[in-house]
Amino acid sequence: MQIDDILSQFDHSIGRFPRTAVREAVARREDLTPALLGVLEDAARDPRPFASEDRMVHIFAMYLLAQFRETRAYPLLVKIFSAPAESIHDLAGDVVTEGLGSILASVSGGDIGGMTALAENAKADEYVRAAALDGLLTLVACGLRNREEVMAYFDRLFDVFEHDLERTCLRVRGPLAGGGHGQDPPRLRRRLYRAGIHRLGRCPGRSGPRERSEPAIPERPIPHDLGC
């Protein structure tokens, strides 16, 4: 199977999983990697052609390069997901909320710079920023970063976004919820208590967890069978 044929099968796979093409791509990792990086380069340069719901090649490129632990994909993904919120869900669909944190961690090589840049990017989508924080915890779980370092960064976010405490709550709360607050450093735990979100998952001025309007996310299938 030619490389162009594999990419074509990826791109027109709505409603079916191109298992043969995926197996071929994994078996020919060295041959496919430049082509997959080329797809992300094109998407980073101009995402509009990939925003159609019947385009999937860039989604497969993200998951395969994550499976390959391809660090050259890291800056491309950071650029792609730095796009304004109104366009990123058309481009990536459920990847934003379902897989982005793990994808970023997989291609980072342990470098947190791209993820922290996304987390602090005021123009990026809120879900993208939360996924970047989740990616940091993935690095901790994989032993590529120590927990104290990442918790110190989470703590620093309250200083970076001191003017916008409520949104800082919403960003930090989700990733920490899965990690167990009991392990949080005392300073961060005090800040979470003062923000009103420790354990309860609440933020200032909110009567319950996540009572904000959610952006509409077009459904775009995620190739879970890639095993990423």
C-alpha positions as CSV (number, residue, x, y, z in Angstrom):
1,M,0.0,0.0,0.0
2,Q,1.4,3.4,-1.0
3,I,1.7,6.2,1.6
4,D,-0.8,8.3,-0.3
5,D,-3.3,5.4,-0.2
6,I,-2.9,5.1,3.5
7,L,-3.5,8.8,4.1
8,S,-6.5,8.7,1.8
9,Q,-8.0,5.8,3.8
10,F,-7.4,7.8,7.0
11,D,-9.0,10.9,5.5
12,H,-12.2,9.2,4.4
13,S,-12.8,6.9,7.3
14,I,-16.0,8.4,8.7
15,G,-18.2,5.5,9.9
16,R,-15.5,2.8,9.6
17,F,-12.1,2.2,11.1
18,P,-9.4,1.7,8.5
19,R,-7.7,-1.1,10.4
20,T,-5.5,-2.3,7.5
21,A,-4.2,1.2,6.9
22,V,-3.5,1.7,10.6
23,R,-1.6,-1.6,10.8
24,E,0.4,-0.7,7.7
25,A,1.2,2.8,9.1
26,V,2.4,1.2,12.4
27,A,4.5,-1.3,10.6
28,R,6.0,1.4,8.3
29,R,6.5,3.9,11.1
30,E,9.7,5.4,9.6
31,D,8.2,5.8,6.2
32,L,4.9,7.3,7.5
33,T,6.2,9.7,10.1
34,P,7.3,12.4,7.6
35,A,4.0,12.2,5.8
36,L,2.0,12.4,9.1
37,L,4.2,15.4,10.2
38,G,3.4,17.0,6.9
39,V,-0.3,16.7,7.6
40,L,0.1,18.5,10.9
41,E,2.3,21.1,9.3
42,D,-0.5,21.8,6.8
43,A,-3.1,21.9,9.5
44,A,-0.9,24.3,11.6
45,R,-0.4,26.5,8.5
46,D,-4.1,26.6,7.5
47,P,-6.6,24.6,9.5
48,R,-9.6,25.6,7.4
49,P,-9.4,22.7,4.9
50,F,-9.3,20.2,7.8
51,A,-12.3,21.7,9.6
52,S,-14.9,19.7,7.6
53,E,-16.5,16.9,9.5
54,D,-15.6,14.4,6.7
55,R,-11.8,15.1,7.1
56,M,-10.0,12.7,9.4
57,V,-6.4,12.4,8.3
58,H,-5.2,15.0,10.8
59,I,-6.9,13.2,13.6
60,F,-5.1,9.9,12.7
61,A,-1.9,11.9,12.4
62,M,-2.2,13.1,16.0
63,Y,-2.9,9.7,17.5
64,L,-0.3,7.9,15.4
65,L,2.4,10.4,16.1
66,A,1.5,10.2,19.8
67,Q,1.8,6.4,19.6
68,F,5.2,6.8,18.0
69,R,6.2,9.3,20.7
70,E,7.3,11.7,17.9
71,T,8.6,14.9,19.6
72,R,8.6,16.8,16.3
73,A,4.8,16.8,16.5
74,Y,4.9,18.7,19.8
75,P,5.4,22.3,18.5
76,L,3.0,21.6,15.6
77,L,0.2,20.5,18.0
78,V,0.8,23.5,20.3
79,K,0.4,25.8,17.3
80,I,-2.7,24.0,16.1
81,F,-4.4,24.1,19.4
82,S,-3.4,27.7,20.1
83,A,-6.1,28.6,17.6
84,P,-9.1,30.6,18.8
85,A,-11.8,28.7,20.6
86,E,-14.5,29.3,18.0
87,S,-12.5,27.3,15.4
88,I,-10.7,24.5,17.3
89,H,-13.7,22.3,17.9
90,D,-14.6,22.3,14.2
91,L,-11.0,21.2,13.6
92,A,-10.5,18.5,16.2
93,G,-14.0,17.7,17.7
94,D,-13.9,15.3,20.7
95,V,-10.1,15.0,20.6
96,V,-10.0,18.3,22.6
97,T,-11.9,16.7,25.5
98,E,-11.1,13.1,25.1
99,G,-7.4,12.7,24.1
100,L,-5.5,15.9,23.8
101,G,-3.8,15.8,27.2
102,S,-2.4,12.3,26.6
103,I,-1.4,13.2,23.0
104,L,0.5,16.3,24.2
105,A,2.2,14.3,26.9
106,S,3.1,11.5,24.5
107,V,4.9,13.8,22.0
108,S,6.5,16.1,24.6
109,G,9.5,14.0,25.5
110,G,9.0,15.3,29.0
111,D,9.1,18.9,28.0
112,I,6.4,20.9,29.8
113,G,7.0,24.2,27.8
114,G,4.4,23.6,25.1
115,M,1.7,22.5,27.6
116,T,2.3,25.4,29.9
117,A,2.2,27.8,27.0
118,L,-1.2,26.4,26.0
119,A,-2.4,26.6,29.6
120,E,-1.5,30.2,29.9
121,N,-2.7,31.3,26.4
122,A,-5.7,33.5,27.1
123,K,-6.8,33.2,23.5
124,A,-6.9,29.4,23.5
125,D,-10.0,27.4,24.1
126,E,-10.8,26.7,27.7
127,Y,-10.9,22.9,27.1
128,V,-7.6,23.0,25.4
129,R,-6.0,24.8,28.3
130,A,-7.5,22.2,30.7
131,A,-6.2,19.4,28.5
132,A,-2.7,20.9,28.7
133,L,-2.9,20.8,32.5
134,D,-4.1,17.2,32.3
135,G,-1.1,16.4,30.1
136,L,1.2,17.7,32.9
137,L,-0.3,15.2,35.3
138,T,0.1,12.5,32.7
139,L,3.9,13.2,32.7
140,V,3.8,12.8,36.5
141,A,2.0,9.5,36.2
142,C,4.6,8.3,33.6
143,G,7.5,9.3,35.8
144,L,8.8,11.9,33.4
145,R,8.1,14.8,35.8
146,N,7.9,14.8,39.6
147,R,4.6,15.7,41.3
148,E,6.1,18.5,43.4
149,E,7.3,20.3,40.3
150,V,3.9,20.1,38.6
151,M,2.0,21.1,41.7
152,A,4.2,24.1,42.1
153,Y,3.3,25.1,38.6
154,F,-0.4,24.7,39.4
155,D,0.1,26.9,42.4
156,R,1.8,29.5,40.2
157,L,-1.2,29.7,37.9
158,F,-3.1,31.4,40.7
159,D,-0.5,34.2,40.5
160,V,-0.5,34.3,36.7
161,F,-4.3,34.6,36.6
162,E,-4.8,36.4,39.9
163,H,-7.1,38.8,38.0
164,D,-9.4,36.0,36.9
165,L,-9.7,33.6,39.9
166,E,-13.0,32.1,38.8
167,R,-11.6,30.8,35.5
168,T,-8.4,29.7,37.2
169,C,-10.6,27.5,39.4
170,L,-12.3,26.0,36.4
171,R,-9.0,25.2,34.7
172,V,-7.2,23.7,37.8
173,R,-10.1,21.8,39.3
174,G,-10.6,19.2,36.6
175,P,-7.0,17.9,36.3
176,L,-6.6,17.8,40.1
177,A,-9.9,16.0,40.6
178,G,-8.4,12.8,39.4
179,G,-5.2,13.1,41.3
180,G,-6.4,13.2,44.9
181,H,-6.4,16.5,46.7
182,G,-4.9,14.8,49.7
183,Q,-1.5,14.8,47.9
184,D,-1.6,18.5,47.0
185,P,1.1,20.7,48.7
186,P,-0.3,22.7,51.7
187,R,0.0,26.1,49.9
188,L,-1.9,24.9,46.9
189,R,-4.5,23.2,49.1
190,R,-5.0,26.5,51.0
191,R,-5.5,28.3,47.8
192,L,-8.1,25.7,46.6
193,Y,-9.9,26.1,49.9
194,R,-10.0,29.8,49.6
195,A,-11.2,29.5,46.0
196,G,-14.0,27.3,47.3
197,I,-13.2,24.3,45.1
198,H,-11.3,21.9,47.3
199,R,-13.1,18.5,47.1
200,L,-16.4,20.2,46.4
201,G,-15.5,21.1,42.8
202,R,-17.0,24.6,43.2
203,C,-15.7,28.0,42.2
204,P,-16.5,31.5,43.6
205,G,-20.0,32.6,42.7
206,R,-21.0,29.1,41.6
207,S,-23.8,27.1,43.3
208,G,-22.5,23.8,41.9
209,P,-19.8,22.2,39.8
210,R,-19.3,23.5,36.3
211,E,-22.5,25.6,35.9
212,R,-21.2,27.5,32.9
213,S,-22.5,27.2,29.4
214,E,-20.5,24.7,27.4
215,P,-19.4,25.3,23.9
216,A,-21.0,23.2,21.3
217,I,-18.6,20.5,20.2
218,P,-19.3,18.9,16.8
219,E,-19.1,15.1,17.0
220,R,-16.1,13.8,15.2
221,P,-15.2,10.2,15.7
222,I,-12.0,9.4,17.6
223,P,-9.9,6.5,16.4
224,H,-9.8,4.8,19.8
225,D,-8.6,1.5,18.2
226,L,-5.2,3.0,17.8
227,G,-4.5,2.1,21.4
228,C,-3.2,5.5,22.4
